[in-house]
Amino acid sequence: MTEDTPRFGFVAFAETWNGRLAMLGFVIGLATEL
């Protein structure tokens, strides 16, 4: 998991959106639990 070579060219883009969706899902899940 320490490779810096982009396989498809959108690895960094996918990583940023994965983090954003993870935070969004966490916030929504937390809000629904309250």
PQR file of N, CA, C, O and H, with PARSE charges and radii, in Angstrom:
ATOM      1  N   MET A   1       0.828  -1.214   0.000 -0.4000 1.5000
ATOM      2  CA  MET A   1       0.000   0.000   0.000 -0.0000 2.0000
ATOM      3  C   MET A   1       0.857   1.256   0.000  0.5500 1.7000
ATOM      4  O   MET A   1       0.342   2.355   0.206 -0.5500 1.4000
ATOM      5  N   THR A   2       2.148   1.110  -0.227 -0.4000 1.5000
ATOM      6  CA  THR A   2       3.036   2.274  -0.205 -0.0000 2.0000
ATOM      7  C   THR A   2       3.460   2.665  -1.614  0.5500 1.7000
ATOM      8  O   THR A   2       4.465   3.353  -1.793 -0.5500 1.4000
ATOM      9  H   THR A   2       2.567   0.217  -0.395  0.4000 1.0000
ATOM     10  N   GLU A   3       2.696   2.228  -2.618 -0.4000 1.5000
ATOM     11  CA  GLU A   3       3.042   2.572  -3.995 -0.0000 2.0000
ATOM     12  C   GLU A   3       2.622   4.006  -4.305  0.5500 1.7000
ATOM     13  O   GLU A   3       1.522   4.430  -3.952 -0.5500 1.4000
ATOM     14  H   GLU A   3       1.880   1.669  -2.473  0.4000 1.0000
ATOM     15  N   ASP A   4       3.503   4.742  -4.964 -0.4000 1.5000
ATOM     16  CA  ASP A   4       3.197   6.117  -5.343 -0.0000 2.0000
ATOM     17  C   ASP A   4       2.839   6.210  -6.819  0.5500 1.7000
ATOM     18  O   ASP A   4       2.527   7.293  -7.315 -0.5500 1.4000
ATOM     19  H   ASP A   4       4.396   4.398  -5.252  0.4000 1.0000
ATOM     20  N   THR A   5       2.882   5.080  -7.527 -0.4000 1.5000
ATOM     21  CA  THR A   5       2.578   5.093  -8.953 -0.0000 2.0000
ATOM     22  C   THR A   5       1.076   4.955  -9.164  0.5500 1.7000
ATOM     23  O   THR A   5       0.484   3.948  -8.774 -0.5500 1.4000
ATOM     24  H   THR A   5       3.135   4.201  -7.124  0.4000 1.0000
ATOM     25  N   PRO A   6       0.451   5.969  -9.783 -0.5600 1.5000
ATOM     26  CA  PRO A   6      -0.989   5.895 -10.050  0.2800 2.0000
ATOM     27  C   PRO A   6      -1.296   4.826 -11.087  0.5500 1.7000
ATOM     28  O   PRO A   6      -0.707   4.829 -12.168 -0.5500 1.4000
ATOM     29  N   ARG A   7      -2.197   3.925 -10.780 -0.4000 1.5000
ATOM     30  CA  ARG A   7      -2.509   2.838 -11.706 -0.0000 2.0000
ATOM     31  C   ARG A   7      -3.409   3.318 -12.846  0.5500 1.7000
ATOM     32  O   ARG A   7      -3.158   3.031 -14.017 -0.5500 1.4000
ATOM     33  H   ARG A   7      -2.676   3.923  -9.902  0.4000 1.0000
ATOM     34  N   PHE A   8      -4.460   4.053 -12.482 -0.4000 1.5000
ATOM     35  CA  PHE A   8      -5.428   4.450 -13.500 -0.0000 2.0000
ATOM     36  C   PHE A   8      -5.433   5.952 -13.747  0.5500 1.7000
ATOM     37  O   PHE A   8      -6.061   6.424 -14.694 -0.5500 1.4000
ATOM     38  H   PHE A   8      -4.664   4.286 -11.531  0.4000 1.0000
ATOM     39  N   GLY A   9      -4.739   6.701 -12.905 -0.4000 1.5000
ATOM     40  CA  GLY A   9      -4.658   8.137 -13.126 -0.0000 2.0000
ATOM     41  C   GLY A   9      -5.589   8.935 -12.234  0.5500 1.7000
ATOM     42  O   GLY A   9      -5.429  10.149 -12.110 -0.5500 1.4000
ATOM     43  H   GLY A   9      -4.229   6.317 -12.135  0.4000 1.0000
ATOM     44  N   PHE A  10      -6.571   8.270 -11.601 -0.4000 1.5000
ATOM     45  CA  PHE A  10      -7.512   8.998 -10.752 -0.0000 2.0000
ATOM     46  C   PHE A  10      -7.475   8.460  -9.321  0.5500 1.7000
ATOM     47  O   PHE A  10      -8.471   8.506  -8.599 -0.5500 1.4000
ATOM     48  H   PHE A  10      -6.701   7.283 -11.702  0.4000 1.0000
ATOM     49  N   VAL A  11      -6.295   7.946  -8.924 -0.4000 1.5000
ATOM     50  CA  VAL A  11      -6.179   7.364  -7.591 -0.0000 2.0000
ATOM     51  C   VAL A  11      -6.296   8.449  -6.528  0.5500 1.7000
ATOM     52  O   VAL A  11      -6.997   8.266  -5.533 -0.5500 1.4000
ATOM     53  H   VAL A  11      -5.486   7.909  -9.511  0.4000 1.0000
ATOM     54  N   ALA A  12      -5.618   9.576  -6.725 -0.4000 1.5000
ATOM     55  CA  ALA A  12      -5.682  10.665  -5.753 -0.0000 2.0000
ATOM     56  C   ALA A  12      -7.094  11.237  -5.707  0.5500 1.7000
ATOM     57  O   ALA A  12      -7.599  11.567  -4.634 -0.5500 1.4000
ATOM     58  H   ALA A  12      -5.047   9.725  -7.533  0.4000 1.0000
ATOM     59  N   PHE A  13      -7.726  11.353  -6.862 -0.4000 1.5000
ATOM     60  CA  PHE A  13      -9.106  11.850  -6.935 -0.0000 2.0000
ATOM     61  C   PHE A  13     -10.046  10.915  -6.177  0.5500 1.7000
ATOM     62  O   PHE A  13     -10.915  11.369  -5.432 -0.5500 1.4000
ATOM     63  H   PHE A  13      -7.316  11.084  -7.734  0.4000 1.0000
ATOM     64  N   ALA A  14      -9.869   9.620  -6.368 -0.4000 1.5000
ATOM     65  CA  ALA A  14     -10.716   8.646  -5.685 -0.0000 2.0000
ATOM     66  C   ALA A  14     -10.453   8.669  -4.181  0.5500 1.7000
ATOM     67  O   ALA A  14     -11.380   8.506  -3.388 -0.5500 1.4000
ATOM     68  H   ALA A  14      -9.163   9.251  -6.973  0.4000 1.0000
ATOM     69  N   GLU A  15      -9.204   8.869  -3.785 -0.4000 1.5000
ATOM     70  CA  GLU A  15      -8.872   8.909  -2.364 -0.0000 2.0000
ATOM     71  C   GLU A  15      -9.522  10.098  -1.678  0.5500 1.7000
ATOM     72  O   GLU A  15     -10.061   9.963  -0.579 -0.5500 1.4000
ATOM     73  H   GLU A  15      -8.450   9.002  -4.429  0.4000 1.0000
ATOM     74  N   THR A  16      -9.478  11.270  -2.320 -0.4000 1.5000
ATOM     75  CA  THR A  16     -10.075  12.457  -1.702 -0.0000 2.0000
ATOM     76  C   THR A  16     -11.582  12.288  -1.585  0.5500 1.7000
ATOM     77  O   THR A  16     -12.166  12.633  -0.558 -0.5500 1.4000
ATOM     78  H   THR A  16      -9.041  11.380  -3.212  0.4000 1.0000
ATOM     79  N   TRP A  17     -12.224  11.754  -2.637 -0.4000 1.5000
ATOM     80  CA  TRP A  17     -13.675  11.578  -2.585 -0.0000 2.0000
ATOM     81  C   TRP A  17     -14.058  10.473  -1.628  0.5500 1.7000
ATOM     82  O   TRP A  17     -15.130  10.520  -1.024 -0.5500 1.4000
ATOM     83  H   TRP A  17     -11.749  11.474  -3.472  0.4000 1.0000
ATOM     84  N   ASN A  18     -13.181   9.456  -1.475 -0.4000 1.5000
ATOM     85  CA  ASN A  18     -13.450   8.395  -0.510 -0.0000 2.0000
ATOM     86  C   ASN A  18     -13.446   8.970   0.899  0.5500 1.7000
ATOM     87  O   ASN A  18     -14.290   8.608   1.719 -0.5500 1.4000
ATOM     88  H   ASN A  18     -12.310   9.418  -1.965  0.4000 1.0000
ATOM     89  N   GLY A  19     -12.507   9.859   1.185 -0.4000 1.5000
ATOM     90  CA  GLY A  19     -12.449  10.493   2.499 -0.0000 2.0000
ATOM     91  C   GLY A  19     -13.646  11.383   2.738  0.5500 1.7000
ATOM     92  O   GLY A  19     -14.200  11.403   3.837 -0.5500 1.4000
ATOM     93  H   GLY A  19     -11.822  10.153   0.519  0.4000 1.0000
ATOM     94  N   ARG A  20     -14.052  12.124   1.713 -0.4000 1.5000
ATOM     95  CA  ARG A  20     -15.202  13.023   1.861 -0.0000 2.0000
ATOM     96  C   ARG A  20     -16.482  12.234   2.092  0.5500 1.7000
ATOM     97  O   ARG A  20     -17.285  12.588   2.955 -0.5500 1.4000
ATOM     98  H   ARG A  20     -13.602  12.108   0.820  0.4000 1.0000
ATOM     99  N   LEU A  21     -16.676  11.172   1.328 -0.4000 1.5000
ATOM    100  CA  LEU A  21     -17.884  10.363   1.493 -0.0000 2.0000
ATOM    101  C   LEU A  21     -17.872   9.638   2.829  0.5500 1.7000
ATOM    102  O   LEU A  21     -18.924   9.440   3.438 -0.5500 1.4000
ATOM    103  H   LEU A  21     -16.024  10.884   0.627  0.4000 1.0000
ATOM    104  N   ALA A  22     -16.685   9.238   3.293 -0.4000 1.5000
ATOM    105  CA  ALA A  22     -16.596   8.575   4.593 -0.0000 2.0000
ATOM    106  C   ALA A  22     -16.977   9.539   5.705  0.5500 1.7000
ATOM    107  O   ALA A  22     -17.719   9.172   6.615 -0.5500 1.4000
ATOM    108  H   ALA A  22     -15.830   9.398   2.799  0.4000 1.0000
ATOM    109  N   MET A  23     -16.476  10.774   5.641 -0.4000 1.5000
ATOM    110  CA  MET A  23     -16.814  11.770   6.658 -0.0000 2.0000
ATOM    111  C   MET A  23     -18.293  12.132   6.573  0.5500 1.7000
ATOM    112  O   MET A  23     -18.947  12.313   7.600 -0.5500 1.4000
ATOM    113  H   MET A  23     -15.873  11.073   4.901  0.4000 1.0000
ATOM    114  N   LEU A  24     -18.824  12.239   5.353 -0.4000 1.5000
ATOM    115  CA  LEU A  24     -20.235  12.579   5.176 -0.0000 2.0000
ATOM    116  C   LEU A  24     -21.122  11.474   5.742  0.5500 1.7000
ATOM    117  O   LEU A  24     -22.102  11.750   6.433 -0.5500 1.4000
ATOM    118  H   LEU A  24     -18.293  12.093   4.518  0.4000 1.0000
ATOM    119  N   GLY A  25     -20.775  10.226   5.446 -0.4000 1.5000
ATOM    120  CA  GLY A  25     -21.544   9.104   5.965 -0.0000 2.0000
ATOM    121  C   GLY A  25     -21.467   9.024   7.483  0.5500 1.7000
ATOM    122  O   GLY A  25     -22.450   8.689   8.143 -0.5500 1.4000
ATOM    123  H   GLY A  25     -19.978  10.002   4.884  0.4000 1.0000
ATOM    124  N   PHE A  26     -20.295   9.334   8.036 -0.4000 1.5000
ATOM    125  CA  PHE A  26     -20.131   9.308   9.489 -0.0000 2.0000
ATOM    126  C   PHE A  26     -20.980  10.385  10.149  0.5500 1.7000
ATOM    127  O   PHE A  26     -21.619  10.140  11.172 -0.5500 1.4000
ATOM    128  H   PHE A  26     -19.496   9.606   7.500  0.4000 1.0000
ATOM    129  N   VAL A  27     -20.986  11.576   9.563 -0.4000 1.5000
ATOM    130  CA  VAL A  27     -21.774  12.684  10.117 -0.0000 2.0000
ATOM    131  C   VAL A  27     -23.267  12.376  10.016  0.5500 1.7000
ATOM    132  O   VAL A  27     -24.018  12.628  10.958 -0.5500 1.4000
ATOM    133  H   VAL A  27     -20.467  11.775   8.731  0.4000 1.0000
ATOM    134  N   ILE A  28     -23.699  11.832   8.878 -0.4000 1.5000
ATOM    135  CA  ILE A  28     -25.113  11.495   8.706 -0.0000 2.0000
ATOM    136  C   ILE A  28     -25.518  10.387   9.679  0.5500 1.7000
ATOM    137  O   ILE A  28     -26.592  10.440  10.278 -0.5500 1.4000
ATOM    138  H   ILE A  28     -23.088  11.627   8.112  0.4000 1.0000
ATOM    139  N   GLY A  29     -24.658   9.393   9.830 -0.4000 1.5000
ATOM    140  CA  GLY A  29     -24.956   8.316  10.774 -0.0000 2.0000
ATOM    141  C   GLY A  29     -25.024   8.829  12.199  0.5500 1.7000
ATOM    142  O   GLY A  29     -25.883   8.408  12.974 -0.5500 1.4000
ATOM    143  H   GLY A  29     -23.786   9.350   9.343  0.4000 1.0000
ATOM    144  N   LEU A  30     -24.124   9.735  12.547 -0.4000 1.5000
ATOM    145  CA  LEU A  30     -24.124  10.301  13.894 -0.0000 2.0000
ATOM    146  C   LEU A  30     -25.364  11.161  14.117  0.5500 1.7000
ATOM    147  O   LEU A  30     -25.948  11.150  15.200 -0.5500 1.4000
ATOM    148  H   LEU A  30     -23.427  10.077  11.917  0.4000 1.0000
ATOM    149  N   ALA A  31     -25.760  11.905  13.089 -0.4000 1.5000
ATOM    150  CA  ALA A  31     -26.932  12.777  13.210 -0.0000 2.0000
ATOM    151  C   ALA A  31     -28.214  11.951  13.347  0.5500 1.7000
ATOM    152  O   ALA A  31     -29.132  12.345  14.066 -0.5500 1.4000
ATOM    153  H   ALA A  31     -25.285  11.914  12.209  0.4000 1.0000
ATOM    154  N   THR A  32     -28.277  10.817  12.665 -0.4000 1.5000
ATOM    155  CA  THR A  32     -29.484   9.995  12.757 -0.0000 2.0000
ATOM    156  C   THR A  32     -29.565   9.282  14.103  0.5500 1.7000
ATOM    157  O   THR A  32     -30.657   8.944  14.559 -0.5500 1.4000
ATOM    158  H   THR A  32     -27.531  10.497  12.081  0.4000 1.0000
ATOM    159  N   GLU A  33     -28.425   9.053  14.738 -0.4000 1.5000
ATOM    160  CA  GLU A  33     -28.419   8.379  16.036 -0.0000 2.0000
ATOM    161  C   GLU A  33     -28.840   9.308  17.160  0.5500 1.7000
ATOM    162  O   GLU A  33     -29.311   8.847  18.200 -0.5500 1.4000
ATOM    163  H   GLU A  33     -27.537   9.327  14.368  0.4000 1.0000
ATOM    164  N   LEU A  34     -28.677  10.601  16.968 -0.4000 1.5000
ATOM    165  CA  LEU A  34     -29.010  11.548  18.035 -0.0000 2.0000
ATOM    166  C   LEU A  34     -30.516  11.756  18.155  0.5500 1.7000
ATOM    167  O   LEU A  34     -30.968  12.523  19.005 -0.5500 1.4000
ATOM    168  H   LEU A  34     -28.294  10.976  16.123  0.4000 1.0000
TER
END
